[in-house]
């Protein structure tokens, strides 16, 4: 389910919605379904040591090594 940015044509507010393909998006402020889908720039992944450590901790808890370098995978016993 992707998150999209919308602008309501009725109340002119911008907001994000998690959209399922089976539902019509609706403004959370006024309830209107007359919306414009907005183009947004993607955010680059964070490169701070705290973010990387958090992602590695989550990967370890989930039992995979996807967030580690090849050398780290070998050292930790991953493939």
C-alpha positions in Angstrom: 0.0 0.0 0.0 1.7 3.2 -1.1 1.6 6.5 0.6 0.5 9.4 -1.7 0.4 13.2 -1.2 -2.9 14.8 -2.1 -4.3 18.3 -2.3 -8.0 18.7 -1.6 -9.8 20.8 -4.3 -12.5 21.7 -1.8 -10.6 22.9 1.3 -7.1 23.3 -0.4 -5.3 21.3 2.3 -2.4 19.0 1.6 -2.0 15.6 3.3 -0.6 12.1 2.9 -2.7 9.0 2.7 -1.9 5.3 2.8 -4.0 4.1 -0.2 -5.4 0.7 -0.9 -6.3 -0.1 -4.5 -9.9 -1.0 -3.4 -10.7 2.3 -1.7 -11.2 5.9 -3.0 -9.1 8.4 -1.2 -11.0 11.0 0.9 -9.8 14.3 2.5 -9.4 13.7 6.2 -10.4 17.4 6.9 -13.6 17.9 4.9 -14.4 14.4 3.5 -14.2 15.4 -0.1 -13.2 12.9 -2.8 -12.2 15.7 -5.2 -8.4 15.4 -4.8 -5.3 16.1 -6.8 -2.4 13.7 -6.5 0.8 15.7 -5.9 4.2 14.9 -7.1 6.8 14.7 -4.3 10.5 14.2 -4.3 11.8 11.0 -2.8 13.8 11.2 0.3 17.3 9.9 0.3 18.0 7.1 2.8 19.5 8.4 6.0 23.3 7.9 6.5 23.7 8.8 10.1 25.4 6.2 12.3 22.3 6.0 14.5 20.0 5.2 11.6 22.3 2.6 10.2 22.6 1.0 13.7 18.9 1.0 14.1 18.4 -0.6 10.6 21.0 -3.3 11.4 19.4 -4.0 14.8 16.0 -4.5 13.1 17.6 -6.8 10.4 19.2 -8.9 13.1 15.9 -9.2 15.0 14.2 -10.3 11.8 16.9 -12.9 11.2 18.4 -11.6 7.9 21.7 -9.9 7.0 20.4 -7.6 4.2 21.7 -4.4 5.8 25.3 -5.6 6.2 28.3 -5.4 3.9 29.8 -8.5 2.4 32.7 -8.5 4.9 30.3 -8.1 7.8 28.1 -10.9 6.6 31.2 -13.2 6.4 32.3 -12.2 9.9 28.8 -12.8 11.3 28.3 -16.1 9.6 25.9 -14.9 6.9 26.0 -16.0 3.2 
